[in-house]
Amino acid sequence: MNTESHKYERYVPGSDESRWADSDEIKKAYTVKRINVADDNCHACGLPIISDGRMTYVDDSDTHSLVFGSTGSKKTRLFGMPLINMFVLAGESFIAADPKGELYQKTSGLAAAKGYNTIVLNFRDLTKSAFWNPLMIPYELYHGGKTDDGVSLINDFLTQLAEPYRVNTKEVYWIEMAYSLTLAYLLFFIETAAPEEVSIINFANFFLSKSSADNAEEIFECMAEGSIARMNLKGTLASKQSEKTYSSIVSCVPPMFSAFIIRKTLCQVLSRSSFDVRDIGREKTAIYIIVPDEKTTFNFLAAAFIKQTYELLIHEAQQQENKKLPVRLNLMLDEFCNIPAIPDMPSMISAARSRNMRFFLMAQGMDQLLHKYGKDANTIIGNCENLAFLTSKEYGLLSEISNLCGNVDYHDSNGSLQSRPLISTSKLQRLKKEKGEALILHGRHYPFVTELPDIDDYAFKTYPPIEAKERKLPEIVPYKADEVVCEIINGKRPVAFSAEVYGRDIFAKCYPDNVNIN
């Protein structure tokens, strides 16, 4: 046979297009590693593909994974909990979105036993939560000479605040104008507040106060020409000529801050930071984000934390000679579509793998993903080399999985060549939950149906969860906005953003105590 013809033989029309992979093929795949989860440590971790509860074959590569399964399909028990335990045995960092707190209860004990720095952002019980100030690192970057990086993180956080209102309103114009107004005031706040004054509630109190509304023109004059804040505020102030227009803009602002205004404990938790997220890529760290699954009030904070952490760790990776984090980070996002859309998620998932970061996303269905991310959903799915399916009655998802598995040729009773799906949408609905059956599409391999053990059937060493203790909540130091404005008007402070326009060395000379970044 001609060598060249033989080389492409499997692409000859009429040959079978698909088939089932067998376990030996999967086990021999170069991306798959075998580990014993009963060991004290493991040399690999990743999506479990084959397991008897002890000997487990995992994808240890730098690829992302997406798990589809409707409510009650055991996504967390078959994939989420085993994944986290394997991260721990391999000494890798992770961030886990934990809607019910189940991941923390089941895995935090092992993490503690292995010497992990364990952090819990507990938005279900704020008195037992670590502290995270989403404005502090942007503030530090801004005043440490990395102005653009600080502004970028500020913009990201504000985007998360506004996202629910952008999605749920037809009045997009008013939301965008309100966003510009809020950004202008937030930049002014970041520029002029002392470090101990930086908190969301201080900003909200300043921004929503009658004094700020009445003195908007004065605050505008306190901003240097050409500054981002002044440009954003200028358009909104122009609308003051029409009282109705301006009122419509301003009315869009309070809902963005309602979660803070009525919750003093939340404001205290978000007024300080008890950890530095940049350490996640330097030492083995476990972060659990517990958000109530029965309401969406705090979901935007989970999305904001993930986005900010990602951006900071991308920067950390860029500082390394090999452009990778020293310790791999795994982002295990259970109920991925229940948190607001993360800005730039498609580019995040595209860039993460080369920086030693992996995403493990769990969603109930395709419709949910498309609703949350629109056309970007296809980019997210396309960047996940591993796709696992448990069950669904969503016809679009069933058809997509069936199509991805391909077709096989057969001859009917008349001898005619026909084609049928390797697995039909009907059979996809009948994978056996009690056996832990899951259909796996791993990289470029043929489809594979596996049987995975429940978390209780694994041989992981078990430890009681870390006992969450109540923390003393910090006091909030008020921001004296009126004094700041008076000092600028009377020449006791330079015009805000002078450094942004003319060079940050001016700011450093005026406020050397605030320039405190490495």
LINQUIBEL-V894144 format. One record per pair of residues at least 12 apart in sequence whose ideal C-beta (glycine too) atoms are under 6 Angstrom apart, sorted by the first residue. I is the first residue (numbers start at 1). J is the second residue. Records with the same first field share a line. If there is no record, write none. Layout:
I = J ; J
This chain:
16 = 408 ; 409
17 = 406 ; 407
18 = 406 ; 408 ; 422
19 = 446
21 = 445 ; 446 ; 448
23 = 50
26 = 49 ; 448
27 = 57
31 = 59 ; 61
32 = 57 ; 59
33 = 58 ; 60
34 = 57
35 = 56
36 = 55
37 = 56 ; 458 ; 459 ; 460
38 = 54 ; 459
41 = 89
42 = 89 ; 90
44 = 58 ; 60
45 = 58 ; 86 ; 87 ; 90
46 = 58 ; 59 ; 60
47 = 59 ; 65 ; 386
48 = 82 ; 452
49 = 440 ; 450
50 = 450
51 = 452 ; 453
53 = 453 ; 457 ; 458 ; 459
54 = 459
59 = 386
62 = 353
63 = 385
64 = 349 ; 358 ; 359 ; 383 ; 384
65 = 360 ; 384 ; 386
66 = 361 ; 384 ; 387
67 = 79 ; 362 ; 388
68 = 363 ; 389
69 = 390 ; 391
70 = 364 ; 391 ; 392
73 = 390 ; 391
75 = 362
76 = 334
77 = 454 ; 455
78 = 436 ; 452
80 = 334
81 = 106 ; 455
82 = 455 ; 458
83 = 332
84 = 96 ; 103 ; 107
85 = 107 ; 110 ; 460
87 = 330
88 = 110 ; 111 ; 114
91 = 284
92 = 328 ; 330
93 = 280 ; 284 ; 285 ; 327 ; 329
94 = 286 ; 330 ; 332
95 = 287 ; 331
96 = 288 ; 332
97 = 289 ; 302 ; 333 ; 334
98 = 288 ; 290
99 = 291 ; 293 ; 335
100 = 293
101 = 290
104 = 288
105 = 465
108 = 465 ; 466
109 = 463 ; 464 ; 465
110 = 463
111 = 286
112 = 466
113 = 463
116 = 284 ; 286
117 = 285
118 = 286
119 = 275 ; 287
120 = 288
121 = 289
122 = 290
123 = 291 ; 298
124 = 290 ; 292
126 = 265 ; 266 ; 269
127 = 470
128 = 468 ; 470
129 = 269
130 = 274
131 = 269 ; 272 ; 273 ; 274
132 = 273
133 = 270 ; 271 ; 272 ; 273
134 = 157 ; 304
135 = 198
136 = 198 ; 273
138 = 150 ; 153 ; 154
139 = 190 ; 198
140 = 517
142 = 190
143 = 514 ; 515
144 = 517
145 = 504
153 = 308
156 = 307 ; 343
157 = 304
158 = 183
159 = 343
160 = 300 ; 303 ; 304
161 = 256
162 = 179
163 = 340
174 = 248 ; 249 ; 252
175 = 252
177 = 236 ; 249
178 = 249 ; 252 ; 253
180 = 232 ; 236
181 = 236
183 = 232
184 = 229 ; 232 ; 233
185 = 207
187 = 229
188 = 229 ; 496
189 = 203
191 = 496 ; 497
192 = 484 ; 496
193 = 479
196 = 477
197 = 477 ; 479
199 = 271 ; 476
200 = 260 ; 270
201 = 260 ; 267
202 = 479
204 = 257 ; 260
206 = 479 ; 481
218 = 485
220 = 233 ; 237
222 = 485 ; 488 ; 496
223 = 496 ; 497
224 = 495 ; 497 ; 498 ; 501
226 = 501
227 = 497 ; 500
259 = 297
268 = 473 ; 474
271 = 474 ; 476
272 = 474
277 = 309 ; 312
278 = 312 ; 316
280 = 329
281 = 313 ; 316 ; 325 ; 327 ; 329
282 = 326
284 = 327
289 = 302
299 = 339 ; 340
300 = 340
302 = 339
303 = 339 ; 340 ; 342
306 = 342
307 = 342
310 = 348
314 = 355
317 = 355
324 = 355 ; 356
325 = 356
328 = 356
329 = 357
330 = 358
331 = 359
332 = 360
333 = 361
334 = 362
336 = 361 ; 362 ; 363
337 = 363 ; 368 ; 369 ; 372
341 = 372 ; 373
346 = 376 ; 379
349 = 380 ; 383
350 = 383
365 = 392 ; 394 ; 397
366 = 396 ; 397
367 = 394
385 = 443
386 = 442
387 = 441
388 = 438 ; 440
389 = 401 ; 439
390 = 438
391 = 431
398 = 425 ; 428
399 = 425
401 = 428
402 = 421 ; 423 ; 425
404 = 441
405 = 422 ; 423 ; 447
406 = 422
407 = 419 ; 421
408 = 422
435 = 451
436 = 451 ; 452
437 = 451
438 = 450 ; 452
494 = 510
